[in-house]
Amino acid sequence: MTPAQFPTSSPSERPVDRVFLDANVLFSAAYAPDSRLRSLWSLAGVELVTSEFALEEARRNLVLHQSVGVAVLDELLAGMTITSALAAEGCLPPDLALAEKDRPILAAAVALGCTHLLTGDTRHFGALYGRRVQGVRILTPAAYLHDRGARP
């Protein structure tokens, strides 16, 4: 499916946001069930997406820190689109200052036609917050929820 084929609402409605969730967002939502992050799963007009690469990192960290969270993560995944393909990093600008370990995350968001990448990784993505890279706007989950007018 090409980005142009992803569902949208009628012209008078807000288009569907295709939102890629980084591993730290998945981890936090599963780790803390009362987290505001859980509201992402109930927003209208939002398709949540992640990659197996991000999912495995979240799962690994949950096993280390709170194994009960793995079952919660599995429940959250039921309402998401998960891609198994690793995106070619060639879709990213060659001069993009981003840690090697995070390039597959952004590359997947770009390749999947996502409108947003949500990450709490301020160390590696902080300089990109609020910017668009190849059409993908990089935000913290809190900034995205604020932009959507979602309340805690």
C-alpha positions as CSV (number, residue, x, y, z in Angstrom):
1,M,0.0,0.0,0.0
2,T,1.4,3.4,-0.9
3,P,1.0,6.4,1.3
4,A,-1.6,7.8,-1.0
5,Q,-3.7,4.7,-0.5
6,F,-4.0,5.1,3.3
7,P,-7.5,5.9,4.5
8,T,-8.5,9.5,5.0
9,S,-11.8,11.1,6.1
10,S,-14.0,13.1,3.9
11,P,-12.6,16.5,2.8
12,S,-14.5,18.4,5.5
13,E,-13.0,16.2,8.2
14,R,-9.5,16.0,9.6
15,P,-7.4,13.4,7.6
16,V,-6.4,10.2,9.4
17,D,-3.1,10.6,11.2
18,R,-0.8,7.6,10.6
19,V,1.3,7.7,13.8
20,F,4.5,5.6,14.3
21,L,5.2,4.7,17.9
22,D,8.8,4.3,19.0
23,A,9.9,1.6,21.4
24,N,10.0,3.9,24.4
25,V,6.3,5.0,23.8
26,L,5.2,1.3,23.6
27,F,7.3,0.5,26.7
28,S,5.8,3.4,28.7
29,A,2.2,2.7,27.7
30,A,2.6,-1.0,28.7
31,Y,4.6,-0.3,31.9
32,A,2.3,2.3,33.4
33,P,-1.4,1.4,32.6
34,D,-2.5,4.7,34.0
35,S,-0.2,6.6,31.7
36,R,-1.7,9.4,29.6
37,L,-0.1,7.6,26.6
38,R,-3.0,5.2,26.7
39,S,-5.2,7.9,25.3
40,L,-3.4,7.5,22.0
41,W,-5.3,4.2,21.5
42,S,-8.7,5.9,21.8
43,L,-8.2,8.9,19.5
44,A,-10.5,9.2,16.5
45,G,-8.8,9.6,13.2
46,V,-5.5,8.0,14.3
47,E,-3.9,4.8,13.0
48,L,-1.1,3.6,15.3
49,V,1.8,1.9,13.6
50,T,5.1,0.4,14.7
51,S,7.8,-1.9,13.4
52,E,8.9,-5.3,14.7
53,F,12.3,-3.6,15.3
54,A,10.7,-1.1,17.8
55,L,8.4,-3.7,19.2
56,E,11.2,-6.1,20.0
57,E,13.1,-3.3,21.8
58,A,10.0,-2.5,23.9
59,R,9.4,-6.1,24.7
60,R,13.1,-6.7,25.7
61,N,12.9,-3.8,28.1
62,L,9.6,-4.9,29.6
63,V,11.0,-8.4,30.3
64,L,13.9,-6.7,32.1
65,H,11.9,-4.2,34.1
66,Q,8.3,-5.4,34.4
67,S,7.5,-8.8,32.8
68,V,3.7,-8.2,33.5
69,G,3.9,-5.4,31.0
70,V,4.6,-7.9,28.2
71,A,0.9,-9.1,28.3
72,V,-0.3,-5.5,28.4
73,L,1.9,-4.7,25.4
74,D,0.3,-7.6,23.5
75,E,-3.1,-6.2,24.3
76,L,-2.1,-2.8,23.0
77,L,-0.7,-4.2,19.8
78,A,-4.1,-5.6,18.9
79,G,-5.2,-2.1,17.8
80,M,-2.1,-1.4,15.8
81,T,-0.5,-2.0,12.5
82,I,2.9,-3.7,12.8
83,T,5.3,-4.0,9.9
84,S,7.9,-6.7,9.7
85,A,10.0,-5.1,7.0
86,L,13.0,-3.0,7.8
87,A,12.9,0.1,5.7
88,A,15.9,1.1,3.6
89,E,17.6,4.0,5.3
90,G,18.2,5.4,1.8
91,C,14.8,7.2,2.2
92,L,16.5,9.5,4.9
93,P,18.5,12.5,4.0
94,P,22.2,11.5,4.1
95,D,23.2,14.5,6.2
96,L,20.5,13.8,8.9
97,A,22.1,13.9,12.3
98,L,20.6,10.9,14.0
99,A,22.1,8.0,15.9
100,E,22.7,4.9,13.9
101,K,20.4,2.8,16.2
102,D,17.5,5.3,15.6
103,R,17.7,5.5,11.8
104,P,15.7,2.4,11.3
105,I,12.9,3.9,13.4
106,L,12.6,7.0,11.3
107,A,13.2,5.2,8.1
108,A,10.3,2.8,8.9
109,A,8.0,5.8,9.7
110,V,8.9,7.4,6.3
111,A,8.6,4.2,4.3
112,L,5.1,3.5,5.9
113,G,3.8,6.9,4.9
114,C,3.4,8.0,8.5
115,T,2.4,11.6,9.3
116,H,4.0,11.5,12.7
117,L,6.7,9.7,14.7
118,L,6.2,9.8,18.5
119,T,9.2,9.3,20.6
120,G,10.3,10.2,24.1
121,D,14.0,9.8,23.1
122,T,15.1,13.4,23.7
123,R,18.7,12.5,23.6
124,H,18.6,11.2,20.0
125,F,15.5,12.8,18.5
126,G,15.4,16.0,20.6
127,A,17.0,18.2,17.9
128,L,14.3,16.9,15.4
129,Y,11.3,17.6,17.6
130,G,8.7,19.7,15.8
131,R,10.5,19.2,12.4
132,R,9.3,17.2,9.4
133,V,11.7,14.7,7.9
134,Q,10.5,13.3,4.5
135,G,7.0,14.2,5.5
136,V,7.1,12.7,9.0
137,R,6.6,15.2,11.9
138,I,8.7,14.1,14.9
139,L,7.0,14.9,18.3
140,T,6.9,13.8,21.9
141,P,3.7,12.0,22.7
142,A,2.7,14.9,25.0
143,A,3.2,17.4,22.2
144,Y,1.1,15.3,19.8
145,L,-1.7,14.9,22.3
146,H,-1.6,18.7,23.0
147,D,-1.8,19.4,19.2
148,R,-4.8,17.0,19.0
149,G,-6.5,18.8,21.9
150,A,-6.6,15.5,23.9
151,R,-7.1,15.8,27.6
152,P,-5.4,13.6,30.2
